[in-house]
Each structure stands twice: as structure tokens, then as C-alpha cells.
Amino acid sequence: MSRVCELTGKGPMTGNNVSHANNRTRRRFLPNLNDVTLQSEALGRSYSLRISAAALRSVDHRGGLDAFLAKAKDAELSDRALKIKREIAKGAATA
């Protein structure tokens, strides 16, 4: 399982551990990923996604999964999230 947010594309970053003696060793900063289930109002079903805590706050701020995906850039979304976005757009067009 990759350590990448499915909605924002946020992944691991690299940096240094710096000791008191100023010795530097490489380290990784991992995103705070959580397994969540988000509800789509347009389709009336839920989706299980692995997203960062910051992305979860953004989804709540924008008013739900449908609104977040409508505004999100396709380049940042995972393949699963892109599929959900297309399903929501298709469902909104038919309704």
C-alpha cells in the first residue's frame, strides 16, 4: 500500500535528522494517512479511501466528497478517485 493521499496526492517528503552535535542523517516525513469512508450524496453510496488528515478537513470544508471532487484537479487524484469523480459527474448529468 503506497503512502500517498488518494485525494490530494500528498506523499512522503525527505529531510534530515539533526543531532545536538549537528550531525545530519537522512529521514522521511510521512503524511498522516487515515482509512475513511466518505458518503456521496449524488450517488447515495459510500466510498472507502485512504486520505490525509488535511484532505479530510478540506472535504468537510468544501461540503462533502462530491463538492471536493468537482473542484479537484485530475492530476492530483488517484485512479480510484478519478473513477469516483466520473461516476458523480455522470450521475449529476442524468439527474
N, C-alpha and C positions, 0 to 999 in steps of 0.2 A: 504494500500500500504506500503510495507516494505521499510525501509530506507537503502537498500543495492544496491550497484552498480551491474548492470547485467553483466558487462564485467570483473571487477577486484575483485568482492566480498568484496569490501571495505564497512564497516558498522560503526555504532556508536561506539565511544570509551568513556570510563568514566574517570573522574578525579575530581579535587577539585576546587571550587571557594575559593580563599584565600583572606580574608579581610585584611585591614590595621592592625588590631589587631591580625592577624594570625589565625583567626577562619576559620575552614575548613568545607565546606558543599559540598556534592556530586553534580556533574553536568554531563551532556552528551555533547560530542563533536560530532556533526552530520556531515556526509560527504556532500559535495557540489554537490547535485544531480540535474541533468537537464534532461528534456524530449527532446530528439533529434531524428531526422530522418536521418539514415545513408543509403547510397546507396551501393549496392553490384554490382560490375562490372561483376562478373562471372554470376550472375543470372539476372541482368538487372532490379532489383526491389529494392524498399526501405523498410527499417525496422525501426519501432519506438521503441526506447529503453530508459530506464531510467539509465543514467550513470553519473559518477562523472566528474567534470571538468578535473581532472588529466587524467582520462581514455580517454576523448575526445582528449586531447593533444597527448596521446600515439597512438591513432588511426591515427591521422594526421601524426605523426612522422613515423609510420611504413608503411604508404602509403595506408591507406584505411581500411575498415571493413574486407575485405577478407584476407589481409595480417595479420591484427591483430589477427583474429580468428585462422588462420593457426598456429600461433606461441603460442597462449594462452593455458594454462593448463586447462584441462577439470574440475578439482576440483574447480577452481575459477569461472567458468562460471555458469550463471543461467540456468534453464531448457530451457527457450526460446532461449538463446544464443547458447546452445549446439545443439538445433534443427537447428538453422540457420547455424551453423558450419558444421553439417552433410549434409545439403542441398547444401552448397557451395562445399564441397568435392565431393559430388555425381555429381553436375553439372560440376565440373572441370574434373572428370573422364570420363564423357560421351562426353565432347567437345574435 
